[in-house]
């Protein structure tokens, strides 16, 4: 019955910041790569950022590089997405997803949605003046 739960979305002005959280009390994040996705109205879902199980490897979509930062706190089973310098085009529903379990072998995280085992229901981010 474990599931991912996103929070932190809301309305923010261009140039502002938001911090999204993804938590799963029933899931040990130590064994899962985590990926943030977003989907804007009328557009396809796209990968925004991802982080490996231990946090050493991360990736970002070109559109958010330098503005977004992904991090994780495995003790809290939580992944964060710090979003700064927000633009109207960042407006979307943001989802987190988990890929695993990953045991002893390292698995690089990627920004595709193939093989995701758990999904959250999403949180809405609206960037508007």
N, C-alpha and C positions, 0 to 999 in steps of 0.2 A: 504493500500500500504506500510505499515511499514515493514521493514526487518532489520535483523541484518547484520552488516558490520564489518568484521575482518580486522585488519591491523597489521603491525609490523613484518611480516615474512621476511625472507631473508636468505642469506648464512652466516654462522658463523663457526669458527673453533671449534673443540672439546675443551671443557672447557670454552667456551665463554658463553655469556648471550644474551638473547633477551627478549623484553617485548611486548607481544601481547595485542591488545585492541579489544574490542567488543562493538559496539555502535549501538543504535537504536533511532534516533531522534523522531520517531513517536510512540515509546513504552515507557510507564512508567515502568522502571525497578523495582520500588518499589513493584510491584505485581507479579514478576516473579523470580523463581529460574533460575539460569544460569549454564549451563554445557559446559565445553570445551571437545570436542572430537578430535581425530586424526585418520588418516588412512594412513598407509604406503603402498607402492606398493605391491600388492599380499597378503595383510593382511586384516583382518576384522577391522572395525571401533571399536575403544575402547574409553571408557570414561577416561579422563585424570584428571579432577578436576571439582568440582562443588561448588556452594555457594548459601546459602539461601537468601531470599528476603532482610533481614536486615543485612546479612553478618556474623551472629553469628555462623552459622554452615557451615563447609566446609568439603570436602572429597578429597582424592587424590588416584590415582592408586599407587600400591606398587612400580611400576617402577620409579615414579617421586617423591616420598616422600623425603623430605629433600632438594630437588633441585628446585621444582616449588612452587610458592606461588600465590594463587588466591586472588583477592580483588575486591571491587566494590565501585563506587562513584555514588550513586543514583542521586545526584544533576546533574551529567553530563550524566546520563543514560549510564554509561560505566562500563564494567567489564574488569579487567586486568589479565593477566597471566604472571607473572615474571618467566622466565626460566633461571636458572643458571646451571653451571657445565654441559653444554650440551654434549651429547654423540651422536655418529653417529646413534645409534638406535632410537634417538628422531626424526630423519628425517621423515617428514610426512606432509600431508595437515592437518591443524588445523582448526576446525570449532567450533563456539559457537552456542548454542541453548537455547531457552527460554521455560520454563514450567510454564504455568499459564493461566489466572490470578488467583492468590491466594489472597483471601480476608482476613478474620479475623483468620482463622485457620492456625496454623503452619504446613508447609509441609517440611519434611526433603528432602534435595536434595540427589540424587543418581546418580551413574555413568552409568546408563542405558539410552537408547534413547527412551524409551517408553513414549508416550504422549507429546513429544516436539511439541510446537505450532508454533515456528518460528525457522528458520535456516539461518545461513549465508552461503555465497558461499565459504568461506575458504581462508586461507592464507598459503603459502608454507614455511615451515621451512626446510632448508637443513644444516646439520651439517657435515662438511667434512674438512679434512686437505689438 
